[in-house]
Amino acid sequence: MLNDALKLLREKTAGHIDARDTERATLLSWPESPTIQVDGDQEPYPADKLVFAEYLQERRIDTVFEVKQPAISTLTGVLVLPSPLQVGDRLIVSRLTGQRYYIHGKDVGGSGG
């Protein structure tokens, strides 16, 4: 019975990230050739070792606007949603295989807000 409970707990928490799974880092350069310095590591990690969450990256969205007044017309364009990241931001990161890091977002608990 205890084994069943442990198995169920493992299944429910398999994709969960908690404080023990994460580390803190500082963004050293952005957006060209991003690098981070993970707390406690001596060398910074370059762009080829980093995976950024999609919502942290600049996004371009092709759009079509239909304007109905004063006359019906259609406008097309591109919306640009800028990245919320800036050099010096404190980040929450998780170590992946092959000494790569996944960047979850800003650490707003400290000075990264």
N, C-alpha and C positions, 0 to 999 in steps of 0.2 A: 504494500500500500504506500509506503514511504517512497519507494522507487517510482511508482506511478505519479505521485505528487511532484517529485523532482523532475521527471520527464515533462510533465505539463508545464511546470515553471520555466524550464529551458525553452520549450516551444513558444511560450508567450513572450519571452524576453529575447528571442533570437535576434531580432532586428533593432532592439532598443539600444539607445546610446545614453549612457549616464556619465557622471563626472569622472569615473575611473577610466572611461574609454577616451576621454578627450584631453587635449593639452592646449596650452596657450602659446601664441606666437605673435610676432610683430611683422606687419607688412612693410618690407624695405623698399620695394619698387612696384609701380603699377601705372598703367595697364601694360605697357610694353615690357616684355621680359620680366614678369613678376617674380619676386623672390620673397621668401619669408625667413625669419629667424625664430626657430622654436626655442622656447625657454629651456635652458639646460643643455642645449646642443651648441657646439663650438662653431660649426660651419653653417651658413645659410643654405636653404634649399632653392634651387633654380626652377624655372618654369616647367621643365620636363619632368619634375618630381611632384608637381602640384596638380590637383583636380579641384576646380572651383565649382561650388553649387551654381546652377544656372541663374538663379535670381540675383547672384552677386555680380554678374557680368552685364556689360552694356547690351541692350537688346534693340534690334531694329525690326519694326513691324510695318509691312506694307498695308496701307489703309485706303479705303474708298469712302468718301463722305458724300451723302446725298443732301443737297440743300434745296428746300422746297419753297422758300420765300426770298426774294420777290418772284423769282422764276425757278423752275426746276432745273438744277444743274448738278453735275457730278465733278467732284474734285478728287484727285488721287495724290498720295504723298507717302511719306515715311515718318512714322513716329519713332523717336529715339528715347528710350528709357535709359538714363545714365546709370552706371554702376554706383552703388552706395559706398564703395571702398575708396580710401585715400591712403597715401603713404603715411606710415606711422600708426595706422589703426591697429588695435589689439584684436586678435582673431581667436576663434575657437576652431581647433583642428583635430583630426583623428588620423592616426598612423594607419596606412594601408600596407599591403605586401610590397616588397621591393623598395623599401625606404621612400615611399611616396606618401603624400599627405592629402587628405580631403579637407577643404576649407568649408566649414559649415556656415560661418557668419562672423559678425562682429561680437566682441566680448563687451557687452554694454554694462556689465556689472562693475567694471573698473573705469579706466579712462578712455575706453574704446567707443563710447556712446556718441 
